[in-house]
Amino acid sequence: MPRIKAFQALRPAPGFESRVASVPYDVVSRDEAAALAQGNPLSFLHVVRPDIDFPPETDPCDPQVYRRAAENFQRLQSDGVLIRDAQPGVFAYRQTMAGRSQTGVVCCCHIDDYEQNRILKHEKTRQAKEDDRTRHVLALNANAGPVFLTYRDVPEVTSLVADASRAAALYDFVAVDGIRHTVWRISDPATCVSSLSAVPVFYVADGHHRAASAWRAGVQRKLANPQHTGQEEYNWFLTVLFPASELRILPYNRVLRDLNGHTPRQLLERLREVGTVVETSNPSPPAAGSFSVFVDQRWWLVTVSASSISRNTPTASLDVALLEERVLHPIFGIGDVRSDPRIDFVGGIRGTAELEQLVRSGTWAAAVSMYPTSIDQLMAVSDAGQIMPPKSTWFEPKLRSGLLVHTLD
């Protein structure tokens, strides 16, 4: 069973939370991050995306960029913007978007449980991104952003979180994107830790690279410490644990650079080899086993025959896997979707109108609107020790960085 513990949080002093808290480092480009942080020197983007403090042509992995991250982080502390709790704590963190809420427990998990698969993954990580975030953790000596974990619901934990949310909040603000963020301290952290520690397994929902880099940074600290005991703070990393029943996965859509030599009519004929194809006014596919294609200024619904879908393994029936095997590889000639420049991915939060705009701009030739992967599918794939195809899930809302920070000492 995975272990969790309370931690002495480094967090914004009252009144600074809305100015400090930022989106995660990996959901915005350098220019988008710079625009969000413009005029706000307290934004945690100066810590998690310190490349915004340099000219656009600067290599984001240049050593000076990591040094700047550490300097910005230390400045927030020395200026009293970030303060440290006197006692270890566990927190409830609620996000509300468009009237829908999800509430998780902020705590620390052990790096050994990540390594030994008591915290299960469903994605492969990329070496370059791992390297970057590992250097970032070590430069800061802190986990600047939490890893988004989920678990099968535990009624006792749900009750503790509900009790906490009836008290006065530490923070309660609405970010510029309209998402409300509320944080409470859980008054009985020992019971919460005990209840969650009885959960057989946790699942990485979002933040595979943050999790991998937290583990790598902890291992490096361990190897560099001849007096290592296993009790050091660097053995733990920052997480938010959400009950699975409260989570919603959005689709992760695709855009294609060209039609691989096909005319739109020829493409539709090839798609009819995959399943039924009908023109539709609804760009969102109605059910699993179907997807919508925008080409020739129209949407087409493609429905794969249910009898042709294998149920032998959890990954075989995933819509993203069906799309790869039956459409992207044979029809569009896409090889490795991780590296092929002829395909890109668009998070579902941007909506299908974004897909239409990208195609109408002439930059992309076609778009695919996906039906979202379910949380049950995610857990089934993880339980089986399998890996989902790239860009299978998009979680929204995103966890804010800088609200609660875990330091490694």
C-alpha positions as CSV (number, residue, x, y, z in Angstrom):
1,M,0.0,0.0,0.0
2,P,1.4,3.5,-0.8
3,R,2.4,5.7,2.0
4,I,1.4,9.3,2.5
5,K,2.3,11.9,5.1
6,A,1.6,15.5,6.2
7,F,4.2,18.1,5.3
8,Q,5.2,21.6,6.4
9,A,3.8,23.6,3.5
10,L,5.5,26.6,2.0
11,R,2.6,28.7,0.9
12,P,1.5,32.3,0.0
13,A,0.9,34.7,2.9
14,P,-2.7,35.6,3.2
15,G,-3.7,38.0,0.5
16,F,-1.0,37.0,-2.0
17,E,-2.5,33.6,-3.1
18,S,-4.3,34.9,-6.3
19,R,-1.2,36.7,-7.5
20,V,1.2,33.8,-6.7
21,A,-0.7,30.7,-7.9
22,S,-0.1,29.9,-11.5
23,V,-1.0,27.3,-14.1
24,P,1.4,24.3,-14.4
25,Y,4.5,24.8,-16.4
26,D,3.6,22.3,-19.1
27,V,0.1,23.6,-20.2
28,V,1.4,26.9,-21.7
29,S,4.0,27.8,-24.2
30,R,6.8,30.2,-23.3
31,D,4.9,33.2,-24.9
32,E,1.6,32.3,-23.2
33,A,3.4,32.0,-19.8
34,A,5.1,35.4,-20.3
35,A,1.7,37.0,-21.2
36,L,0.1,35.5,-18.1
37,A,2.9,36.7,-15.8
38,Q,3.2,40.2,-17.4
39,G,3.1,42.9,-14.8
40,N,3.0,40.4,-11.9
41,P,6.5,39.7,-10.5
42,L,4.9,37.4,-7.8
43,S,3.5,35.0,-10.3
44,F,4.8,31.5,-9.7
45,L,5.3,31.2,-13.4
46,H,8.6,33.0,-12.7
47,V,9.6,29.9,-10.7
48,V,8.1,27.1,-12.8
49,R,8.7,28.8,-16.2
50,P,11.8,31.0,-15.5
51,D,12.6,31.1,-19.2
52,I,10.0,33.9,-19.4
53,D,12.6,36.1,-17.7
54,F,15.0,35.7,-20.6
55,P,14.8,36.6,-24.3
56,P,12.6,34.3,-26.3
57,E,15.5,32.7,-28.1
58,T,17.1,31.5,-24.8
59,D,17.4,27.7,-24.4
60,P,15.0,26.9,-21.6
61,C,17.4,24.2,-20.3
62,D,20.3,26.7,-20.1
63,P,21.9,26.5,-16.5
64,Q,21.2,30.2,-16.0
65,V,17.5,29.5,-16.4
66,Y,17.5,27.0,-13.5
67,R,19.5,29.4,-11.4
68,R,16.9,32.1,-12.1
69,A,14.2,29.8,-10.9
70,A,16.0,29.3,-7.6
71,E,16.6,33.0,-7.3
72,N,12.9,33.8,-7.9
73,F,11.8,31.2,-5.5
74,Q,14.1,32.4,-2.7
75,R,13.0,36.0,-3.3
76,L,9.4,35.1,-2.8
77,Q,10.4,33.6,0.6
78,S,12.8,36.4,1.7
79,D,10.1,39.0,0.8
80,G,7.5,37.3,2.9
81,V,5.3,36.4,0.0
82,L,5.7,32.7,0.8
83,I,5.6,31.6,4.4
84,R,6.2,28.2,6.0
85,D,3.7,26.5,8.3
86,A,5.0,25.7,11.8
87,Q,3.5,22.3,11.8
88,P,3.0,19.5,9.2
89,G,-0.4,19.6,7.6
90,V,-2.8,17.9,5.2
91,F,-5.1,20.0,3.1
92,A,-8.3,19.8,1.1
93,Y,-8.1,21.5,-2.3
94,R,-11.3,22.2,-4.3
95,Q,-11.5,23.3,-7.9
96,T,-14.8,24.5,-9.3
97,M,-15.3,25.0,-13.0
98,A,-18.6,25.8,-14.7
99,G,-20.5,24.8,-11.6
100,R,-18.7,21.4,-11.3
101,S,-16.3,20.7,-8.4
102,Q,-13.6,18.2,-7.5
103,T,-11.9,18.1,-4.1
104,G,-8.6,16.4,-3.4
105,V,-6.3,15.9,-0.4
106,V,-2.9,17.6,-0.6
107,C,-0.2,15.5,1.0
108,C,3.1,13.8,0.2
109,C,3.7,10.4,-1.3
110,H,6.9,8.3,-1.1
111,I,9.2,8.0,-4.0
112,D,9.7,4.3,-3.3
113,D,6.0,3.7,-3.9
114,Y,6.3,5.3,-7.3
115,E,9.3,3.1,-8.1
116,Q,7.7,-0.1,-6.9
117,N,4.4,0.5,-8.7
118,R,2.2,1.1,-5.7
119,I,1.6,4.4,-7.6
120,L,0.6,3.2,-11.1
121,K,1.2,5.0,-14.3
122,H,-0.5,4.9,-17.7
123,E,1.9,7.0,-19.9
124,K,5.5,6.8,-21.1
125,T,7.6,9.8,-20.2
126,R,10.0,11.6,-22.4
127,Q,13.6,11.7,-21.4
128,A,14.2,15.4,-22.2
129,K,11.2,16.5,-20.2
130,E,12.2,14.3,-17.3
131,D,15.7,15.7,-17.4
132,D,14.4,19.3,-17.4
133,R,12.1,18.8,-14.4
134,T,14.6,16.8,-12.4
135,R,17.1,19.7,-12.8
136,H,14.3,22.1,-11.8
137,V,13.4,20.1,-8.6
138,L,17.1,20.0,-7.6
139,A,17.7,23.7,-8.4
140,L,14.7,24.7,-6.2
141,N,15.2,21.9,-3.6
142,A,11.4,21.7,-3.8
143,N,8.4,20.2,-5.6
144,A,7.0,23.4,-7.1
145,G,3.9,21.7,-8.6
146,P,1.9,18.7,-7.3
147,V,1.3,15.4,-9.1
148,F,-2.4,14.7,-9.8
149,L,-3.2,11.3,-8.4
150,T,-6.5,9.5,-8.1
151,Y,-7.9,6.5,-6.1
152,R,-11.0,4.5,-5.7
153,D,-13.2,6.4,-3.3
154,V,-12.9,6.0,0.5
155,P,-16.0,7.1,2.4
156,E,-14.1,8.1,5.5
157,V,-11.8,10.4,3.5
158,T,-14.7,11.9,1.7
159,S,-16.3,12.6,5.1
160,L,-13.1,14.2,6.5
161,V,-12.8,16.5,3.4
162,A,-16.5,17.5,3.7
163,D,-15.9,18.4,7.4
164,A,-12.9,20.5,6.5
165,S,-14.8,22.4,3.8
166,R,-17.3,23.6,6.4
167,A,-14.5,25.5,8.2
168,A,-13.0,28.8,7.2
169,A,-10.8,28.5,4.1
170,L,-7.1,29.3,3.9
171,Y,-7.6,30.5,0.4
172,D,-10.6,31.1,-1.8
173,F,-10.2,32.9,-5.1
174,V,-11.3,32.8,-8.7
175,A,-8.4,32.7,-11.2
176,V,-8.3,34.7,-14.4
177,D,-9.6,31.7,-16.3
178,G,-12.8,31.6,-14.2
179,I,-11.8,28.6,-12.1
180,R,-12.4,28.9,-8.4
181,H,-9.7,27.5,-6.1
182,T,-10.4,26.8,-2.4
183,V,-8.0,25.4,0.2
184,W,-8.7,24.2,3.7
185,R,-6.5,22.7,6.4
186,I,-7.8,19.3,7.5
187,S,-8.1,19.4,11.3
188,D,-7.5,15.7,11.8
189,P,-4.5,14.9,9.5
190,A,-3.6,11.7,11.3
191,T,-7.0,10.1,10.5
192,C,-6.8,11.3,7.0
193,V,-3.3,9.8,6.5
194,S,-4.4,6.6,8.1
195,S,-7.4,6.2,5.9
196,L,-5.6,7.0,2.7
197,S,-2.7,4.8,3.6
198,A,-5.1,1.8,3.6
199,V,-5.9,2.4,-0.1
200,P,-4.2,-0.5,-2.1
201,V,-3.0,1.6,-5.0
202,F,-2.9,5.2,-6.3
203,Y,-3.0,6.1,-10.0
204,V,-1.2,9.0,-11.7
205,A,-4.0,10.9,-13.5
206,D,-1.9,13.8,-14.7
207,G,1.7,14.8,-14.2
208,H,3.7,11.8,-15.2
209,H,6.8,13.9,-15.8
210,R,6.5,15.7,-12.5
211,A,6.2,12.3,-10.8
212,A,9.2,10.8,-12.6
213,S,11.4,13.8,-11.9
214,A,10.4,13.9,-8.3
215,W,11.5,10.3,-8.0
216,R,14.7,10.9,-9.9
217,A,15.6,14.0,-7.8
218,G,15.0,12.0,-4.6
219,V,17.2,9.2,-5.7
220,Q,20.0,11.6,-6.6
221,R,19.7,13.2,-3.2
222,K,19.8,9.7,-1.6
223,L,22.9,8.7,-3.5
224,A,24.7,11.9,-2.5
225,N,24.0,11.4,1.2
226,P,26.2,8.8,2.9
227,Q,24.1,9.2,6.0
228,H,20.9,8.4,4.3
229,T,18.3,6.9,6.6
230,G,15.1,6.9,4.5
231,Q,13.5,9.4,6.8
232,E,14.7,12.5,4.9
233,E,12.2,14.8,3.3
234,Y,13.6,14.2,-0.1
235,N,12.1,10.8,0.0
236,W,8.6,12.4,-0.4
237,F,7.0,14.3,-3.2
238,L,4.0,16.6,-3.5
239,T,0.6,15.2,-4.6
240,V,-3.1,15.9,-4.7
241,L,-5.3,12.8,-4.3
242,F,-8.7,13.0,-5.8
243,P,-11.5,10.3,-5.5
244,A,-12.1,8.8,-8.9
245,S,-15.9,9.5,-8.8
246,E,-15.3,13.3,-8.9
247,L,-13.0,13.3,-11.9
248,R,-13.9,14.1,-15.5
249,I,-11.6,13.4,-18.4
250,L,-12.0,15.6,-21.5
251,P,-11.1,14.4,-25.0
252,Y,-7.7,14.8,-26.4
253,N,-8.2,15.8,-30.0
254,R,-6.0,15.5,-33.1
255,V,-5.1,17.7,-36.1
256,L,-3.4,16.3,-39.2
257,R,-1.1,18.4,-41.4
258,D,-2.1,16.8,-44.7
259,L,-4.3,14.0,-46.2
260,N,-1.3,11.8,-47.2
261,G,-2.1,12.3,-50.9
262,H,-5.8,11.7,-50.7
263,T,-8.5,14.0,-51.8
264,P,-11.3,14.6,-49.3
265,R,-13.5,12.2,-51.2
266,Q,-10.8,9.5,-51.3
267,L,-10.2,10.0,-47.5
268,L,-13.9,9.4,-46.8
269,E,-13.9,6.3,-48.9
270,R,-10.9,5.0,-46.9
271,L,-12.7,5.8,-43.7
272,R,-15.7,3.8,-44.8
273,E,-13.4,0.8,-44.6
274,V,-13.0,1.6,-40.9
275,G,-16.7,2.0,-40.1
276,T,-19.9,3.8,-41.1
277,V,-19.4,7.4,-42.2
278,V,-22.2,10.0,-42.1
279,E,-22.2,13.7,-42.3
280,T,-23.0,15.3,-38.9
281,S,-23.8,18.7,-37.5
282,N,-22.5,17.6,-34.0
283,P,-18.7,17.6,-33.9
284,S,-18.6,15.7,-30.6
285,P,-18.8,11.9,-31.1
286,P,-21.8,10.4,-29.1
287,A,-20.2,7.3,-27.7
288,A,-17.0,5.2,-27.4
289,G,-16.1,3.5,-30.6
290,S,-16.7,6.6,-32.7
291,F,-14.9,9.8,-33.7
292,S,-15.6,12.8,-35.8
293,V,-13.4,14.0,-38.7
294,F,-13.5,17.6,-39.9
295,V,-12.4,17.7,-43.6
296,D,-13.6,19.6,-46.6
297,Q,-15.3,22.1,-44.2
298,R,-17.7,19.5,-42.9
299,W,-17.9,17.1,-39.9
300,W,-18.2,13.4,-40.5
301,L,-19.0,10.8,-37.8
302,V,-17.1,7.6,-38.1
303,T,-18.5,4.6,-36.1
304,V,-16.4,1.5,-35.7
305,S,-18.3,-1.8,-35.7
306,A,-18.5,-3.0,-32.1
307,S,-18.0,-6.6,-33.2
308,S,-14.6,-5.7,-34.7
309,I,-13.2,-4.2,-31.4
310,S,-11.1,-6.5,-29.3
311,R,-11.8,-6.6,-25.6
312,N,-8.8,-8.9,-24.9
313,T,-6.7,-6.2,-23.2
314,P,-7.7,-2.8,-21.7
315,T,-5.8,-0.8,-24.3
316,A,-7.2,-2.7,-27.3
317,S,-10.6,-1.1,-27.0
318,L,-9.4,2.5,-26.4
319,D,-10.6,4.9,-29.0
320,V,-7.2,6.5,-29.3
321,A,-5.8,3.0,-30.0
322,L,-8.4,2.3,-32.6
323,L,-7.7,5.6,-34.3
324,E,-4.0,4.9,-34.4
325,E,-4.3,1.3,-35.7
326,R,-7.1,1.8,-38.2
327,V,-6.8,5.4,-39.4
328,L,-3.5,7.2,-38.5
329,H,-1.1,4.5,-39.5
330,P,-2.8,3.0,-42.6
331,I,-4.6,6.0,-44.0
332,F,-2.6,9.0,-43.0
333,G,0.8,7.3,-42.9
334,I,1.5,8.5,-39.4
335,G,4.3,6.4,-37.9
336,D,5.3,7.4,-34.3
337,V,2.6,9.8,-33.1
338,R,5.1,11.0,-30.5
339,S,7.5,12.4,-33.0
340,D,5.8,12.7,-36.4
341,P,5.4,16.4,-37.2
342,R,2.3,15.7,-39.3
343,I,0.2,15.3,-36.3
344,D,-0.5,17.5,-33.2
345,F,-2.8,17.3,-30.2
346,V,-5.4,19.7,-28.9
347,G,-6.7,19.5,-25.4
348,G,-10.5,19.2,-25.1
349,I,-10.8,22.3,-23.0
350,R,-10.2,24.3,-26.2
351,G,-13.3,22.9,-27.8
352,T,-14.1,21.7,-31.3
353,A,-14.3,25.3,-32.6
354,E,-10.6,25.4,-32.2
355,L,-10.2,22.3,-34.4
356,E,-12.3,24.0,-37.1
357,Q,-10.3,27.2,-36.9
358,L,-7.0,25.3,-37.2
359,V,-8.2,23.5,-40.4
360,R,-9.9,26.6,-41.9
361,S,-6.6,28.6,-41.4
362,G,-4.9,26.2,-43.8
363,T,-2.3,25.2,-41.4
364,W,-3.9,21.8,-40.9
365,A,-5.8,19.7,-43.4
366,A,-8.1,17.7,-41.1
367,A,-9.0,17.4,-37.4
368,V,-10.3,14.5,-35.3
369,S,-12.7,15.0,-32.4
370,M,-12.4,12.2,-29.9
371,Y,-14.8,10.6,-27.4
372,P,-13.1,11.0,-23.9
373,T,-11.3,8.1,-22.2
374,S,-13.1,7.2,-19.0
375,I,-11.5,7.1,-15.5
376,D,-12.4,3.3,-15.4
377,Q,-10.4,2.7,-18.5
378,L,-7.5,4.6,-17.1
379,M,-7.5,2.5,-14.0
380,A,-8.0,-0.7,-15.9
381,V,-5.0,0.0,-18.1
382,S,-2.9,0.9,-15.1
383,D,-3.9,-2.2,-13.2
384,A,-2.9,-4.3,-16.1
385,G,0.5,-2.7,-16.2
386,Q,-0.1,-1.4,-19.7
387,I,0.6,2.0,-21.3
388,M,-2.0,4.1,-23.1
389,P,-1.2,5.6,-26.5
390,P,0.2,9.1,-26.3
391,K,-2.3,11.9,-25.4
392,S,-5.1,9.7,-24.3
393,T,-6.4,11.9,-21.5
394,W,-6.9,15.5,-20.8
395,F,-7.8,16.5,-17.2
396,E,-9.4,19.8,-16.5
397,P,-9.2,22.0,-14.4
398,K,-5.4,22.0,-13.9
399,L,-3.9,22.1,-10.4
400,R,-2.4,25.5,-9.6
401,S,1.4,25.7,-8.8
402,G,2.6,27.7,-5.9
403,L,-0.4,27.3,-3.6
404,L,1.2,24.6,-1.5
405,V,4.9,23.8,-2.0
406,H,6.9,20.9,-0.6
407,T,10.6,21.5,0.1
408,L,13.1,18.6,0.2
409,D,14.7,19.6,3.5
